[in-house]
Amino acid sequence: MNKMGKKIVLPGGAGLVGQNLVVRLKEKGYTNIVVLDKHRINLEILKQMQPDIHVEYADLAEEGRWQEHFTDADVVVMLQAQIGGNNYQEFVRNNIDTTKLILNAIKINKVPRLVHISSSVVESHANDFYTNTKKEQETIVLNSNIPCPILRPTLMFGWFDRKHLGWLSRFMKKVPVFPIPGHGRYMRQPLYVGDFCNIIMSCIENNSLNGIYNISGHEQIDYIDIIREIKRVTDVKTLIVKIPYFLFYTLLWIWGIFDKNPPFTTQQLAALIAKDEFEVIDWPGIFSVPYTIFSDAINETYTHPVYSNVTLEF
């Protein structure tokens, strides 16, 4: 089957990875792409940018018409995830309940290929809603006995980043002082979403790629240096200031009282200082995907004439 005819279904495809993946799939010649998501604003953004693909609102935690799209599907890339927030039941609903229904639809329709997007947090020391539900989600996928590659990316950044570095860059433009918790020397292994999407496409095209892969950024960069690099590329004048950890934590806690979906939570702050170091495998060799160095990836992220100006909603 040629690329134009291969039907690719992307549950949760209106987020960071999905939006980037659609761009790159189309660049490689794929046209039969179905995106299912329940974030209406981000779906509309995707429709405006990619009017020639099928984009549909769907609450994947409930039975519905969305399951019909798995008929005759050739590949399902499972992207849906609750990343942030303070409501545990939302994590259960969007990370666990959705997965059970999607896997059931895959089995009923005998979809020949699944690519599951897990997370590096399944091997993290963190103890939070996201980590715990992503661990359970991966276990459900493994117990389903559906052969598939399971990809565990670290912190990602790139075009359409509504959280993480994307939110930090927008916040930096709005304030005269940018606060850093404590000393700021918290090692990160950021992964460029462009590279990750190329890995996903390699999995789509090569059915022999199965098993669990830890997909980490190949550079270890301290949090404060990431912030300084974003400041350099975006050319903002904000002052970067270190503040005591307990004060930073308190401010986040207060913010969380008034914001039901805060961009950064106390749980994520705790994960930031958890001192995790994730395995770095030769994914450029395994997936035949070249690695983009961090400084180049940051430049691509914030200087693209179209995509760097698109902001998804939380």
Residue frames as qw, qx, qy, qz and C-alpha x, y, z in Angstrom:
[[0.000, 0.888, 0.461, 0.000, 0.00, 0.00, 0.00],
 [0.398, 0.468, -0.046, 0.788, 1.32, 3.45, -0.88],
 [0.204, -0.132, -0.487, 0.839, 1.56, 6.21, 1.70],
 [0.304, -0.112, -0.142, -0.935, -1.44, 8.09, 0.37],
 [0.669, -0.241, -0.544, -0.445, -3.69, 5.09, 1.03],
 [0.484, -0.109, -0.753, 0.432, -2.44, 4.12, 4.49],
 [0.405, -0.742, -0.264, -0.464, -5.02, 5.15, 7.12],
 [0.424, 0.093, -0.577, 0.692, -3.40, 6.57, 10.25],
 [0.443, -0.758, -0.383, -0.287, -5.56, 7.28, 13.32],
 [0.339, 0.282, -0.455, 0.774, -4.21, 9.66, 15.97],
 [0.492, -0.728, -0.475, -0.050, -6.18, 9.58, 19.25],
 [0.469, -0.771, -0.067, 0.426, -5.21, 12.72, 21.15],
 [0.667, 0.240, 0.301, 0.638, -3.66, 14.14, 17.99],
 [0.109, 0.901, 0.203, 0.368, -4.40, 17.82, 18.60],
 [0.562, -0.795, 0.066, 0.217, -1.65, 18.28, 21.19],
 [0.155, -0.802, 0.477, 0.324, 2.06, 18.96, 20.92],
 [0.403, -0.223, 0.829, 0.318, 3.15, 15.67, 19.38],
 [0.514, 0.515, 0.686, 0.004, 0.05, 15.23, 17.23],
 [0.293, 0.916, 0.062, -0.266, 0.23, 18.66, 15.63],
 [0.098, -0.705, 0.617, 0.335, 3.91, 18.19, 14.81],
 [0.491, -0.029, 0.856, 0.157, 3.35, 14.63, 13.61],
 [0.544, 0.684, 0.469, -0.127, 0.63, 15.68, 11.17],
 [0.185, 0.890, -0.269, -0.318, 2.97, 18.27, 9.63],
 [0.164, -0.543, 0.787, 0.244, 5.69, 15.69, 9.10],
 [0.570, 0.221, 0.791, -0.012, 3.38, 12.91, 7.94],
 [0.513, 0.797, 0.249, -0.199, 2.03, 15.19, 5.23],
 [0.063, 0.820, -0.485, -0.297, 5.54, 16.21, 4.23],
 [0.294, -0.292, 0.893, 0.175, 6.29, 12.50, 3.67],
 [0.295, 0.049, -0.703, -0.646, 3.20, 12.00, 1.50],
 [0.050, -0.341, -0.914, 0.214, 0.61, 10.61, 3.92],
 [0.230, -0.212, -0.227, -0.922, -2.89, 11.97, 3.31],
 [0.640, -0.409, -0.543, -0.358, -5.36, 9.60, 5.01],
 [0.270, 0.099, -0.635, 0.717, -4.96, 10.94, 8.55],
 [0.473, -0.655, -0.463, -0.364, -7.69, 10.95, 11.23],
 [0.178, 0.238, -0.543, 0.786, -7.25, 13.04, 14.39],
 [0.534, -0.605, -0.547, -0.224, -9.55, 12.39, 17.36],
 [0.316, 0.055, -0.467, 0.824, -9.38, 14.77, 20.30],
 [0.216, -0.744, -0.631, 0.031, -11.65, 16.53, 22.80],
 [0.267, -0.527, -0.094, 0.801, -9.86, 19.87, 22.96],
 [0.443, 0.763, 0.471, 0.013, -12.11, 21.95, 20.71],
 [0.058, 0.946, -0.158, -0.278, -9.87, 25.00, 20.40],
 [0.317, -0.522, 0.704, 0.362, -6.79, 22.98, 19.49],
 [0.557, 0.332, 0.744, 0.162, -8.86, 20.95, 17.05],
 [0.352, 0.897, 0.243, -0.115, -9.91, 24.18, 15.35],
 [0.125, -0.812, 0.455, 0.343, -6.28, 25.29, 15.14],
 [0.470, -0.156, 0.815, 0.300, -5.40, 21.98, 13.51],
 [0.511, 0.619, 0.596, 0.019, -8.33, 22.28, 11.07],
 [0.198, 0.949, -0.022, -0.246, -7.20, 25.75, 10.02],
 [0.158, -0.697, 0.626, 0.311, -3.62, 24.68, 9.43],
 [0.114, -0.147, 0.945, 0.268, -4.38, 21.25, 7.95],
 [0.595, 0.224, 0.156, -0.756, -7.81, 21.53, 6.26],
 [0.650, 0.307, -0.567, -0.402, -7.28, 18.43, 4.12],
 [0.259, 0.079, -0.937, 0.219, -7.18, 15.86, 6.96],
 [0.550, -0.536, -0.534, -0.354, -10.09, 14.47, 9.00],
 [0.115, 0.193, -0.576, 0.786, -10.31, 16.17, 12.39],
 [0.544, -0.478, -0.545, -0.423, -13.09, 15.19, 14.80],
 [0.345, -0.501, 0.453, -0.651, -14.13, 15.99, 18.34],
 [0.800, -0.136, -0.572, -0.120, -14.17, 12.85, 20.49],
 [0.485, -0.622, 0.473, -0.392, -14.20, 12.12, 24.22],
 [0.576, 0.326, -0.747, -0.056, -12.05, 9.00, 24.10],
 [0.099, -0.167, 0.830, -0.524, -12.97, 8.04, 27.66],
 [0.599, 0.256, 0.491, -0.578, -16.52, 7.23, 26.54],
 [0.475, 0.263, 0.789, 0.288, -17.97, 4.88, 23.94],
 [0.281, 0.716, 0.105, -0.631, -18.92, 6.81, 20.82],
 [0.746, 0.652, 0.103, -0.086, -18.92, 7.21, 17.07],
 [0.036, 0.834, -0.539, -0.113, -15.18, 7.88, 17.18],
 [0.617, -0.265, 0.740, 0.035, -14.63, 4.11, 17.46],
 [0.779, 0.539, 0.309, -0.087, -15.92, 3.70, 13.89],
 [0.301, 0.877, -0.358, -0.112, -12.75, 5.36, 12.59],
 [0.412, -0.497, 0.761, 0.057, -10.75, 2.29, 13.61],
 [0.826, 0.358, 0.430, -0.070, -12.46, 0.34, 10.83],
 [0.753, 0.577, 0.091, 0.302, -9.91, -0.27, 8.06],
 [0.168, -0.935, 0.314, 0.012, -7.24, 1.64, 10.01],
 [0.817, 0.377, -0.358, 0.248, -3.68, 0.61, 9.18],
 [0.482, 0.119, -0.495, 0.713, -1.94, 2.33, 12.09],
 [0.403, -0.856, -0.266, -0.185, -3.02, 3.81, 15.44],
 [0.424, 0.299, -0.418, 0.746, -0.61, 6.15, 17.22],
 [0.486, -0.705, -0.517, 0.021, -1.88, 6.46, 20.80],
 [0.325, 0.400, -0.165, 0.841, -1.10, 10.04, 21.87],
 [0.419, -0.733, -0.241, -0.479, -3.86, 10.97, 24.31],
 [0.583, -0.108, -0.553, 0.586, -2.62, 12.05, 27.74],
 [0.334, -0.917, -0.149, -0.162, -3.49, 14.16, 30.75],
 [0.620, 0.351, -0.338, 0.615, -0.20, 15.88, 31.56],
 [0.123, 0.181, -0.419, 0.881, -0.98, 18.61, 34.07],
 [0.524, -0.504, -0.303, -0.616, -3.66, 19.55, 36.58],
 [0.138, -0.339, 0.697, -0.616, -4.62, 18.95, 40.19],
 [0.797, -0.021, 0.189, -0.573, -7.59, 16.58, 39.72],
 [0.320, -0.304, 0.893, 0.084, -6.57, 12.93, 39.99],
 [0.634, 0.380, 0.643, -0.198, -9.76, 11.66, 38.34],
 [0.497, 0.794, -0.130, -0.324, -8.94, 13.60, 35.17],
 [0.017, 0.591, -0.791, -0.160, -5.65, 11.70, 34.94],
 [0.473, 0.039, 0.872, -0.124, -7.46, 8.38, 35.43],
 [0.608, 0.615, 0.376, -0.333, -10.08, 9.28, 32.85],
 [0.471, 0.827, -0.205, -0.230, -7.72, 10.57, 30.17],
 [0.082, 0.618, -0.779, -0.056, -4.76, 8.24, 30.69],
 [0.283, -0.096, 0.940, -0.164, -6.41, 4.99, 31.82],
 [0.576, 0.440, 0.565, -0.394, -10.04, 4.88, 30.69],
 [0.503, 0.712, -0.228, -0.433, -9.20, 6.13, 27.18],
 [0.052, 0.502, -0.846, -0.170, -6.48, 3.52, 26.76],
 [0.429, 0.085, 0.878, -0.196, -8.80, 0.64, 27.58],
 [0.597, 0.615, 0.347, -0.381, -11.37, 1.77, 25.01],
 [0.360, 0.745, -0.440, -0.349, -8.78, 2.43, 22.29],
 [0.111, -0.352, 0.926, 0.077, -7.11, -0.94, 22.76],
 [0.534, 0.293, 0.744, -0.274, -10.52, -2.59, 22.59],
 [0.558, 0.727, 0.043, -0.397, -11.27, -0.79, 19.30],
 [0.152, 0.639, -0.709, -0.256, -7.90, -1.93, 17.93],
 [0.296, -0.107, 0.948, -0.058, -8.66, -5.55, 18.80],
 [0.573, 0.485, 0.549, -0.368, -12.23, -5.51, 17.45],
 [0.545, 0.787, -0.051, -0.286, -11.13, -3.99, 14.15],
 [0.902, -0.006, 0.247, 0.354, -7.92, -6.02, 13.92],
 [0.199, 0.959, -0.202, -0.025, -5.81, -2.92, 13.32],
 [0.921, 0.192, -0.186, 0.282, -2.41, -4.29, 12.22],
 [0.548, 0.260, -0.283, 0.743, -0.17, -1.64, 13.77],
 [0.408, -0.884, -0.227, -0.036, -0.12, 0.24, 17.09],
 [0.471, 0.347, -0.336, 0.738, 2.46, 2.76, 18.26],
 [0.498, -0.764, -0.407, 0.051, 2.07, 3.65, 21.93],
 [0.229, 0.639, -0.257, 0.688, 3.44, 6.92, 23.28],
 [0.681, -0.533, -0.433, 0.253, 4.38, 6.29, 26.88],
 [0.048, -0.941, 0.160, -0.295, 6.71, 8.53, 28.92],
 [0.482, 0.393, -0.621, 0.478, 10.09, 8.50, 30.58],
 [0.398, -0.493, 0.370, -0.679, 8.29, 9.13, 33.89],
 [0.935, -0.165, -0.202, -0.239, 7.44, 5.43, 34.12],
 [0.816, 0.028, -0.358, 0.453, 11.05, 5.02, 35.28],
 [0.041, 0.667, -0.197, 0.717, 11.05, 8.19, 37.36],
 [0.309, -0.124, -0.735, 0.591, 11.41, 8.59, 41.11],
 [0.275, -0.154, 0.043, -0.948, 8.52, 11.06, 41.04],
 [0.019, -0.364, -0.912, 0.189, 5.25, 10.20, 42.78],
 [0.252, 0.298, 0.088, -0.916, 2.51, 12.24, 41.16],
 [0.690, 0.401, 0.403, -0.448, -0.73, 11.83, 39.25],
 [0.586, 0.663, -0.344, -0.314, 0.88, 11.89, 35.81],
 [0.093, 0.498, -0.862, 0.029, 3.67, 9.46, 36.68],
 [0.422, -0.031, 0.841, -0.337, 1.41, 6.96, 38.41],
 [0.711, 0.470, 0.333, -0.403, -1.25, 6.89, 35.70],
 [0.505, 0.668, -0.482, -0.257, 1.30, 6.68, 32.87],
 [0.103, -0.356, 0.923, -0.103, 2.86, 3.67, 34.61],
 [0.564, 0.220, 0.708, -0.364, -0.56, 2.03, 34.82],
 [0.632, 0.636, -0.046, -0.441, -1.31, 2.94, 31.21],
 [0.300, 0.583, -0.733, -0.181, 1.87, 1.26, 29.96],
 [0.292, -0.129, 0.921, -0.224, 1.07, -1.86, 31.98],
 [0.656, 0.429, 0.425, -0.452, -2.36, -2.01, 30.35],
 [0.553, 0.670, -0.361, -0.338, -0.78, -1.81, 26.89],
 [0.075, 0.452, -0.889, 0.007, 1.71, -4.56, 27.73],
 [0.406, 0.058, 0.846, -0.341, -1.02, -6.79, 29.15],
 [0.656, 0.485, 0.079, -0.573, -3.11, -6.33, 26.01],
 [0.685, -0.080, 0.664, 0.288, -0.63, -8.56, 24.14],
 [0.564, 0.812, 0.152, -0.009, -0.82, -6.29, 21.11],
 [0.728, -0.074, 0.148, 0.666, 2.70, -6.25, 19.59],
 [0.185, 0.942, 0.159, 0.231, 3.81, -2.65, 19.33],
 [0.482, 0.266, -0.305, 0.777, 6.68, -0.24, 19.92],
 [0.402, -0.842, -0.344, 0.107, 6.34, 1.58, 23.23],
 [0.447, 0.506, -0.111, 0.729, 8.15, 4.90, 23.12],
 [0.502, -0.719, -0.355, 0.324, 9.15, 6.64, 26.37],
 [0.376, 0.651, -0.005, 0.659, 10.10, 10.23, 25.54],
 [0.382, -0.343, -0.403, 0.757, 11.59, 12.66, 28.03],
 [0.076, 0.745, 0.264, -0.608, 10.48, 16.30, 28.34],
 [0.508, 0.396, 0.541, 0.541, 9.62, 17.48, 24.82],
 [0.033, 0.704, 0.079, -0.705, 9.68, 20.88, 23.17],
 [0.305, 0.110, 0.659, 0.679, 9.08, 22.29, 19.72],
 [0.243, -0.185, -0.336, -0.891, 6.38, 23.88, 17.61],
 [0.597, -0.417, -0.434, -0.530, 2.91, 24.04, 19.21],
 [0.471, -0.102, -0.725, 0.492, 4.28, 23.53, 22.75],
 [0.355, -0.709, -0.243, -0.558, 1.47, 24.81, 24.97],
 [0.751, -0.659, -0.018, 0.029, 3.08, 23.58, 28.18],
 [0.842, -0.161, 0.103, 0.504, 6.69, 23.07, 29.24],
 [0.440, -0.194, 0.174, 0.859, 9.15, 25.26, 27.34],
 [0.074, 0.529, 0.522, 0.665, 6.42, 26.84, 25.24],
 [0.370, -0.842, -0.384, -0.084, 4.59, 28.19, 28.25],
 [0.598, -0.535, -0.043, 0.595, 7.86, 29.29, 29.85],
 [0.381, 0.119, 0.328, 0.856, 8.82, 31.26, 26.74],
 [0.110, -0.684, -0.464, -0.552, 5.44, 33.02, 26.64],
 [0.538, -0.769, -0.298, 0.174, 5.58, 33.77, 30.36],
 [0.599, -0.255, 0.072, 0.755, 9.08, 35.17, 29.90],
 [0.210, 0.392, 0.372, 0.815, 7.75, 37.70, 27.37],
 [0.308, -0.746, -0.442, -0.390, 5.09, 38.96, 29.78],
 [0.620, -0.756, -0.155, 0.138, 7.04, 39.57, 32.97],
 [0.166, 0.898, -0.355, 0.197, 10.02, 41.78, 33.85],
 [0.225, -0.543, 0.777, -0.226, 11.42, 39.12, 36.24],
 [0.830, 0.072, -0.487, -0.262, 11.54, 35.38, 35.55],
 [0.562, -0.590, 0.494, -0.304, 11.80, 33.30, 38.78],
 [0.639, 0.289, -0.713, 0.006, 13.98, 30.20, 39.00],
 [0.815, -0.540, -0.042, -0.205, 13.39, 27.77, 41.91],
 [0.817, -0.471, 0.197, 0.267, 16.46, 27.37, 44.10],
 [0.361, -0.547, 0.492, 0.573, 19.83, 27.13, 42.31],
 [0.627, 0.609, -0.101, -0.475, 18.23, 26.06, 39.03],
 [0.150, 0.506, -0.828, -0.188, 20.80, 23.29, 38.46],
 [0.739, 0.084, 0.586, -0.321, 18.24, 20.57, 37.81],
 [0.118, -0.282, 0.790, 0.532, 19.45, 18.35, 35.01],
 [0.713, 0.439, 0.273, -0.473, 17.01, 17.86, 32.13],
 [0.371, -0.107, 0.786, 0.483, 17.24, 15.75, 28.96],
 [0.485, 0.550, 0.188, -0.653, 14.93, 17.70, 26.64],
 [0.482, 0.144, 0.787, 0.358, 13.83, 15.95, 23.45],
 [0.207, 0.296, -0.271, -0.892, 13.04, 17.87, 20.27],
 [0.664, 0.312, 0.535, -0.418, 9.56, 16.87, 19.16],
 [0.579, 0.634, -0.338, -0.385, 10.65, 17.00, 15.52],
 [0.153, 0.415, -0.897, 0.007, 13.10, 14.17, 16.18],
 [0.399, 0.041, 0.820, -0.409, 10.47, 12.26, 18.14],
 [0.692, 0.481, 0.165, -0.513, 7.95, 12.54, 15.31],
 [0.481, 0.567, -0.623, -0.242, 10.55, 11.13, 12.92],
 [0.099, -0.220, 0.946, -0.217, 10.96, 8.19, 15.31],
 [0.588, 0.281, 0.558, -0.514, 7.18, 7.62, 15.29],
 [0.662, 0.580, -0.193, -0.433, 7.16, 7.66, 11.50],
 [0.217, 0.461, -0.859, -0.052, 9.97, 5.12, 11.49],
 [0.326, 0.016, 0.872, -0.364, 7.77, 2.88, 13.68],
 [0.653, 0.465, 0.225, -0.554, 4.84, 3.39, 11.29],
 [0.605, 0.620, -0.397, -0.303, 6.93, 2.31, 8.32],
 [0.361, 0.386, -0.841, 0.116, 8.91, -0.52, 9.93],
 [0.813, -0.357, -0.173, -0.426, 6.76, -3.25, 11.50],
 [0.796, 0.035, -0.511, 0.323, 9.82, -4.99, 12.93],
 [0.118, 0.370, -0.426, 0.817, 10.26, -2.19, 15.48],
 [0.676, -0.557, -0.365, -0.316, 8.55, -3.55, 18.60],
 [0.677, -0.222, -0.466, 0.525, 9.36, -3.46, 22.29],
 [0.301, -0.912, -0.209, 0.184, 10.13, -0.66, 24.76],
 [0.587, 0.382, -0.008, 0.714, 12.42, 2.22, 23.81],
 [0.330, -0.762, -0.235, 0.505, 13.60, 4.98, 26.13],
 [0.460, 0.629, 0.245, 0.577, 13.77, 8.04, 23.91],
 [0.417, -0.757, -0.166, 0.475, 15.82, 10.62, 25.78],
 [0.286, 0.947, -0.139, 0.035, 17.38, 13.85, 24.63],
 [0.874, 0.170, -0.197, 0.411, 21.07, 13.23, 23.96],
 [0.269, 0.483, -0.305, 0.775, 22.20, 16.35, 25.82],
 [0.470, -0.578, -0.575, 0.337, 22.04, 16.90, 29.57],
 [0.127, 0.498, 0.048, 0.857, 21.11, 20.52, 30.21],
 [0.151, -0.301, -0.645, 0.686, 20.36, 22.26, 33.49],
 [0.080, 0.770, 0.632, -0.032, 16.95, 23.88, 33.81],
 [0.120, -0.838, -0.049, 0.530, 18.42, 27.35, 34.28],
 [0.235, -0.336, 0.590, 0.695, 20.52, 26.97, 31.10],
 [0.210, 0.473, 0.796, 0.314, 17.41, 25.95, 29.16],
 [0.007, -0.884, -0.398, 0.245, 15.75, 29.16, 30.33],
 [0.214, -0.687, 0.270, 0.640, 18.79, 31.21, 29.32],
 [0.283, 0.003, 0.752, 0.596, 18.82, 29.60, 25.87],
 [0.139, 0.704, 0.686, 0.122, 15.12, 30.44, 25.37],
 [0.114, -0.877, -0.131, 0.449, 15.83, 34.02, 26.43],
 [0.298, -0.417, 0.508, 0.693, 18.66, 34.22, 23.89],
 [0.233, 0.249, 0.793, 0.504, 16.62, 32.93, 20.96],
 [0.014, 0.783, 0.615, 0.092, 13.48, 34.96, 21.73],
 [0.326, 0.326, -0.040, 0.887, 15.54, 38.08, 22.53],
 [0.403, -0.805, -0.372, -0.227, 13.45, 39.08, 25.54],
 [0.179, 0.622, -0.370, 0.667, 14.73, 41.47, 28.18],
 [0.746, -0.592, -0.125, -0.279, 13.29, 39.83, 31.28],
 [0.021, -0.650, 0.676, -0.348, 15.62, 39.37, 34.24],
 [0.812, -0.105, -0.573, -0.042, 16.25, 35.79, 35.39],
 [0.231, -0.595, 0.487, -0.596, 16.23, 35.65, 39.21],
 [0.506, -0.066, -0.849, 0.137, 16.71, 32.70, 41.56],
 [0.495, -0.502, 0.174, -0.688, 14.26, 32.51, 44.47],
 [0.271, -0.276, 0.863, -0.326, 14.15, 30.06, 47.39],
 [0.227, -0.101, -0.919, -0.307, 12.53, 26.74, 46.57],
 [0.050, -0.444, -0.805, 0.389, 9.97, 26.97, 49.40],
 [0.192, 0.509, 0.119, -0.830, 8.83, 30.40, 48.19],
 [0.285, 0.209, -0.665, -0.658, 8.48, 29.14, 44.62],
 [0.175, -0.223, -0.959, -0.010, 6.50, 26.15, 45.91],
 [0.053, 0.495, 0.593, -0.633, 4.20, 28.40, 47.94],
 [0.260, 0.425, -0.184, -0.847, 3.51, 30.66, 44.97],
 [0.297, 0.047, -0.831, -0.467, 2.61, 27.65, 42.82],
 [0.105, -0.334, -0.897, 0.268, 0.34, 26.31, 45.55],
 [0.167, 0.520, 0.327, -0.771, -1.52, 29.62, 45.76],
 [0.282, 0.306, -0.509, -0.753, -1.77, 29.77, 41.97],
 [0.205, -0.083, -0.954, -0.203, -3.29, 26.29, 41.97],
 [0.104, 0.417, 0.710, -0.558, -6.08, 27.43, 44.29],
 [0.318, 0.613, 0.121, -0.713, -7.34, 29.95, 41.74],
 [0.439, 0.479, -0.557, -0.517, -6.50, 28.10, 38.51],
 [0.898, -0.021, 0.333, -0.285, -8.18, 24.72, 37.87],
 [0.907, 0.316, 0.122, 0.249, -5.69, 23.90, 35.11],
 [0.226, -0.894, 0.266, 0.280, -2.42, 25.59, 36.11],
 [0.660, 0.665, -0.351, -0.013, 0.47, 25.49, 33.62],
 [0.450, 0.369, -0.707, 0.402, 2.89, 24.38, 36.31],
 [0.739, -0.562, -0.210, -0.306, 1.95, 22.55, 39.52],
 [0.420, -0.704, 0.534, -0.207, 3.63, 21.73, 42.81],
 [0.921, -0.032, 0.389, 0.023, 3.77, 18.09, 41.69],
 [0.734, 0.620, 0.004, 0.278, 5.64, 19.08, 38.54],
 [0.022, -0.870, 0.398, -0.289, 8.00, 21.20, 40.63],
 [0.720, -0.454, 0.515, -0.103, 8.74, 18.17, 42.80],
 [0.910, 0.286, 0.259, 0.153, 9.38, 16.13, 39.64],
 [0.404, 0.869, -0.194, 0.210, 11.77, 18.84, 38.41],
 [0.127, -0.749, 0.588, -0.276, 14.10, 18.30, 41.37],
 [0.952, -0.173, 0.155, -0.200, 13.73, 14.50, 41.49],
 [0.202, -0.666, 0.686, 0.213, 17.26, 14.03, 40.07],
 [0.881, 0.254, 0.395, -0.062, 16.15, 11.58, 37.42],
 [0.041, 0.595, -0.628, -0.500, 18.64, 10.55, 34.76],
 [0.861, 0.298, 0.264, -0.316, 17.15, 8.58, 31.92],
 [0.711, -0.076, 0.587, 0.380, 18.83, 5.99, 29.73],
 [0.337, 0.723, -0.270, -0.539, 20.20, 7.30, 26.44],
 [0.782, 0.111, 0.590, 0.167, 20.01, 4.68, 23.70],
 [0.192, -0.241, 0.550, 0.776, 21.25, 4.91, 20.13],
 [0.488, 0.590, 0.569, -0.300, 17.85, 5.88, 18.77],
 [0.314, 0.719, -0.312, -0.536, 19.40, 7.71, 15.81],
 [0.060, 0.344, -0.897, -0.272, 20.85, 4.35, 14.75],
 [0.302, 0.215, 0.904, -0.213, 17.86, 2.19, 15.73],
 [0.396, 0.691, 0.524, -0.302, 15.28, 4.34, 13.96],
 [0.507, 0.278, 0.395, 0.714, 17.52, 5.90, 11.28],
 [0.061, -0.936, -0.306, -0.161, 16.67, 9.36, 12.61],
 [0.482, 0.360, -0.259, 0.756, 19.37, 12.03, 12.88],
 [0.413, -0.638, -0.475, 0.444, 19.64, 13.87, 16.19],
 [0.155, 0.813, 0.122, 0.547, 19.08, 17.64, 16.24],
 [0.446, -0.025, -0.484, 0.752, 21.38, 19.40, 18.71],
 [0.157, -0.675, -0.605, 0.392, 19.58, 21.46, 21.34],
 [0.081, -0.521, 0.031, 0.849, 20.65, 24.90, 20.19],
 [0.085, 0.017, -0.666, -0.741, 19.56, 24.17, 16.59],
 [0.172, -0.480, -0.854, -0.104, 16.26, 22.71, 17.79],
 [0.127, -0.652, -0.422, 0.617, 15.57, 25.79, 19.92],
 [0.004, 0.348, -0.310, -0.885, 16.25, 28.00, 16.91],
 [0.151, -0.194, -0.813, -0.528, 13.86, 25.97, 14.75],
 [0.167, -0.550, -0.784, 0.234, 11.23, 26.09, 17.47],
 [0.101, -0.747, -0.338, 0.563, 11.17, 29.85, 17.91],
 [0.029, -0.506, 0.322, 0.800, 12.08, 31.18, 14.46],
 [0.271, 0.300, 0.837, 0.369, 9.85, 29.24, 12.04],
 [0.094, -0.069, -0.196, -0.973, 7.82, 31.81, 10.03],
 [0.577, -0.311, -0.433, -0.619, 4.49, 30.02, 10.60],
 [0.742, -0.321, -0.588, -0.001, 4.56, 27.35, 13.29],
 [0.418, -0.034, -0.497, 0.759, 6.55, 29.31, 15.88],
 [0.191, -0.145, 0.083, -0.967, 3.64, 31.78, 16.05],
 [0.653, -0.304, -0.506, -0.474, 0.92, 29.19, 16.71],
 [0.114, -0.280, 0.722, -0.623, -0.05, 28.76, 20.34],
 [0.485, -0.314, -0.786, -0.217, -2.23, 25.88, 21.49],
 [0.478, -0.590, 0.133, -0.637, -4.51, 26.26, 24.50],
 [0.144, -0.297, 0.865, -0.377, -4.09, 24.35, 27.73]]
